[in-house]
């Protein structure tokens, strides 16, 4: 039996998507050409490769905001990734875009994140000769370290997934070529703003009544209400992506209404001031940076201590050390630094 009938049926189903959706049979392809799967589209294949790789598994032990928190209900980099994926799929489905592509990008958008969240990222940015951005590292992971040979569209969405501080929709580090990639970029913000509020409340860093009143009045006071309000607003204000309005593709951007975007940015800024950059977390952040610095400097001096096949032997030493340290989970990084006898306090 020729099982490729399954893939062809799936590809035919994509013909009903928006004219602005990326269809898997029109992908720009992979860096190394491969025979197609008989039972999966190209973007479904990307998703599966990401889910089964080692770097994806390690996300379960990497920090989102709070370093090595006590308790099982705090968000990890893995649960954040799953929430981004769910939100992105909902928006893509609502706009009749390619849900499989959105899911693949979402699952890999943080796969190159170092331990200790953004404190770890800043530490590596300060240490490395060429700086460091987790989106670029995520692309490096899928390309060079895991060698997943993903499609161009998934790779483009991954490397352009980062945002800058100023605004949720600031161009910053690049705009994904696909609308599905743009969906993931905004879904990342929708996810982290909301689950970080829940973690901050759980950690007693903020109280419910401290959330900006104007935001609560517009978006709701509960986690589910806020996410629902944001997702529905994005779908409504990005409706041109369905192709039903006649607006040309070049003029379409995934976005929010002005009032909801303003509320989301107000909430985001509140989180920066009260949680992400809060004075009370400075010691935790500085400790995380010290651990990264200790590890990096030690393995630069003693590369023989890196017992790993997770790297490219022909790369310069600083690059190989960065890959090794970046791939560590929080607990492994802390345990390794302690084993080296480093003063971490």
C-alpha positions in Angstrom: 0.0 0.0 0.0 1.3 3.5 -0.8 0.9 5.3 2.5 1.8 8.7 0.9 -2.0 9.0 0.3 -2.1 10.1 3.9 0.3 13.0 3.4 -1.4 14.0 0.2 -4.8 14.0 1.9 -3.4 16.3 4.7 -1.8 18.6 2.1 -5.1 18.8 0.2 -6.8 19.7 3.4 -4.5 22.7 3.7 -5.9 24.1 0.4 -8.9 25.2 2.5 -6.7 27.5 4.6 -6.4 31.2 4.2 -4.6 32.3 0.9 -2.1 33.9 3.2 -1.3 30.7 5.2 1.9 28.9 4.5 1.1 25.5 2.9 3.4 22.7 3.8 3.8 21.5 0.1 5.0 25.0 -0.8 7.8 25.2 1.9 11.1 26.7 0.8 12.5 23.3 1.9 15.2 22.0 4.2 18.9 22.8 4.1 19.5 19.1 3.3 16.8 17.8 0.9 14.9 14.7 2.2 12.3 12.4 0.9 8.9 13.5 2.3 7.2 11.5 5.0 4.3 9.3 3.7 2.0 10.2 6.7 3.0 13.7 7.8 3.2 17.1 6.3 6.6 18.9 6.4 5.6 21.1 9.3 4.2 18.2 11.3 7.5 16.5 10.7 9.3 19.6 12.1 7.1 19.6 15.2 7.8 15.9 15.9 11.6 16.3 15.5 11.5 19.2 18.1 9.4 17.2 20.6 11.7 14.2 20.5 15.1 16.0 20.8 17.1 16.2 24.0 17.1 20.0 24.2 13.4 20.1 24.4 13.3 17.7 27.3 15.8 19.7 29.3 13.4 22.7 29.2 11.5 21.1 32.1 14.4 21.9 34.4 15.1 25.4 33.2 13.8 28.6 34.9 11.2 30.8 33.5 11.3 33.6 36.1 12.0 32.3 39.6 15.3 30.4 40.0 14.9 26.9 41.4 11.6 27.6 43.1 10.2 25.5 45.9 6.9 24.0 44.7 5.6 22.1 41.7 3.2 24.8 40.4 5.8 27.4 39.3 6.2 27.8 35.5 9.3 26.2 33.9 10.6 26.9 30.5 8.9 23.8 29.3 5.4 24.6 30.6 5.8 28.1 29.2 6.6 26.6 25.8 3.5 24.4 25.9 1.3 27.4 26.9 2.8 29.5 24.0 2.1 26.5 21.7 -1.5 26.3 22.8 -2.2 30.0 22.4 -0.5 30.1 19.0 -2.6 27.1 17.8 -5.8 28.8 18.9 -5.0 32.0 17.1 -3.8 30.3 14.0 -6.9 28.1 13.9 -9.1 31.2 14.4 -7.5 33.0 11.5 -7.5 29.8 9.3 -3.7 29.8 9.1 -1.4 26.8 9.3 -1.7 25.5 12.9 1.1 22.9 12.4 3.6 25.6 11.4 2.7 27.8 14.4 3.0 24.8 16.7 6.4 23.8 15.4 7.8 27.4 15.8 6.3 27.7 19.3 7.8 24.5 20.5 11.3 25.5 19.5 11.3 29.2 20.1 13.0 28.9 23.5 14.9 25.7 23.0 18.2 27.5 23.1 17.5 29.4 26.4 20.3 29.1 29.0 19.7 28.2 32.6 18.4 30.8 35.0 16.1 32.6 32.6 17.0 36.1 31.4 19.7 36.5 34.1 21.5 33.6 32.5 21.0 35.1 29.0 22.4 38.5 30.2 25.4 36.7 31.7 26.3 35.0 28.5 25.7 38.1 26.5 28.3 39.9 28.7 30.8 37.0 28.4 30.8 35.9 24.8 32.9 37.7 22.1 29.8 37.9 19.8 27.2 38.5 22.5 24.2 36.2 23.0 20.5 36.1 22.2 18.5 33.0 23.0 16.6 33.1 19.7 19.8 32.9 17.8 20.9 30.1 20.1 17.6 28.3 19.5 18.3 28.3 15.8 21.8 27.1 16.4 20.4 24.2 18.6 18.1 23.0 15.9 20.6 23.5 13.1 24.0 22.6 14.5 23.6 20.8 17.8 20.6 18.7 17.3 20.8 18.7 13.5 17.1 18.5 13.1 17.2 19.9 9.5 13.9 21.8 9.9 12.1 23.7 7.1 13.0 27.3 6.3 9.7 28.6 7.6 10.1 27.0 11.0 13.7 28.2 11.3 12.7 31.8 10.3 10.0 31.8 13.0 12.4 30.6 15.6 15.2 33.1 15.0 12.7 36.1 14.7 10.7 35.2 17.9 12.5 37.6 20.3 11.0 40.9 21.5 12.5 44.1 22.8 11.6 45.7 26.1 9.9 48.8 24.7 6.7 47.3 23.3 5.0 44.0 22.7 4.9 44.8 19.0 8.2 46.5 18.5 10.1 45.2 15.5 13.2 44.7 17.7 15.1 41.6 16.6 13.2 41.0 13.3 9.7 40.1 12.1 8.9 36.5 11.0 8.2 36.2 7.3 5.1 34.1 7.9 1.9 35.2 9.7 2.2 32.0 11.7 5.6 33.1 13.0 4.1 36.5 13.9 1.4 34.7 15.9 4.0 32.8 17.9 5.8 36.1 18.7 2.7 37.7 20.2 1.6 34.4 21.8 4.9 34.3 23.7 4.0 37.7 25.3 0.4 36.7 26.1 1.7 33.5 27.8 4.5 34.9 29.9 2.7 38.1 31.1 -0.1 35.9 32.5 1.7 33.0 33.9 4.4 35.2 35.4 1.6 37.1 37.3 0.4 33.8 38.7 4.0 32.9 39.8 4.5 36.3 41.3 1.3 36.0 43.3 2.3 32.5 44.4 5.7 33.8 45.6 4.1 36.7 47.4 6.1 39.2 45.3 2.9 41.0 44.4 -0.7 41.0 45.6 -3.8 40.7 43.4 -5.0 44.2 44.3 -1.7 45.7 43.1 -2.4 44.9 39.4 -3.2 48.0 37.4 -6.9 48.7 37.8 -7.4 49.9 34.3 -5.9 46.6 33.0 -8.1 44.5 35.2 -11.2 46.4 34.2 -10.5 45.8 30.5 -8.9 42.3 30.4 -10.4 40.7 33.5 -9.1 39.8 36.9 -8.5 36.1 36.5 -5.8 34.3 34.5 -8.3 32.7 32.1 -10.2 35.9 31.6 -7.0 37.8 30.6 -5.8 35.2 28.2 -9.2 34.9 26.6 -9.5 38.6 26.2 -6.1 39.0 24.6 -6.5 36.0 22.3 -10.0 37.1 21.1 -8.8 40.6 20.5 -5.8 39.4 18.4 -8.1 37.2 16.3 -10.6 40.0 15.8 -7.9 42.6 14.9 -6.0 40.3 12.7 -9.0 39.1 10.7 -7.5 40.3 7.4 -5.1 37.3 7.8 -8.1 35.0 6.9 -8.1 36.5 3.4 -11.8 37.4 3.7 -11.3 41.2 3.7 -9.4 41.7 0.5 -6.5 43.4 2.2 -3.2 42.4 0.5 -0.8 40.3 2.3 1.9 43.0 2.4 -0.4 45.2 4.6 -1.3 42.5 7.1 0.2 42.2 10.6 -0.8 40.1 13.5 -1.8 42.6 16.2 -4.2 43.9 18.8 -6.6 46.8 19.1 -5.0 50.0 20.4 -6.7 49.9 23.8 -5.9 46.2 24.4 -2.3 46.6 23.2 -2.0 49.6 25.6 -3.4 47.5 28.4 -1.0 44.6 27.6 2.0 46.9 27.6 0.9 48.5 30.9 0.7 45.1 32.4 4.1 44.1 30.9 5.7 47.3 32.3 4.2 46.6 35.7 5.7 43.1 35.7 9.1 44.5 34.7 9.0 47.0 37.6 7.6 44.8 40.2 8.8 41.3 39.3 11.5 41.0 36.6 13.7 44.0 37.8 12.5 44.0 41.4 15.2 44.9 43.9 14.2 41.9 46.0 15.2 39.6 43.2 18.5 41.2 42.5 20.5 38.9 44.8 18.9 35.9 43.0 19.7 37.3 39.6 23.3 38.2 40.6 23.9 34.7 41.9 22.6 33.2 38.7 25.0 35.4 36.7 27.9 34.4 39.0 27.2 30.7 38.4 27.2 31.2 34.6 30.4 33.2 34.8 32.1 30.7 37.0 31.2 27.8 34.7 32.2 29.6 31.5 35.5 30.8 32.8 36.3 27.4 34.3 35.7 25.4 31.1 37.6 28.0 29.0 40.6 27.1 31.2 39.7 23.4 31.5 37.9 22.3 28.3 38.8 18.7 29.0 36.2 18.8 31.8 33.3 19.2 29.3 32.1 15.6 29.0 29.5 16.0 26.3 28.8 15.3 22.6 26.6 18.3 22.5 28.8 20.6 20.4 30.7 21.1 17.1 34.3 20.0 17.5 35.6 22.4 14.8 34.1 25.5 16.5 36.3 27.9 18.5 36.6 27.1 22.2 34.4 29.9 23.4 31.6 28.7 21.2 31.8 25.1 22.4 31.9 26.3 26.1 28.9 28.5 25.5 27.0 25.6 24.0 27.9 23.4 26.9 26.9 25.9 29.6 23.8 27.1 27.7 22.5 23.5 27.5 22.7 23.0 31.3 19.6 22.8 33.4 19.4 25.1 36.5 20.1 22.3 39.0 23.0 20.9 36.9 24.6 24.3 36.6 24.3 24.9 40.3 25.6 21.4 41.2 28.5 21.8 38.8 29.5 25.2 40.1 29.4 23.9 43.7 31.5 20.8 42.7 34.1 23.2 41.4 34.2 24.9 44.8 33.1 28.3 43.4 32.0 30.9 45.9 28.5 31.6 44.8 27.3 34.0 47.5 
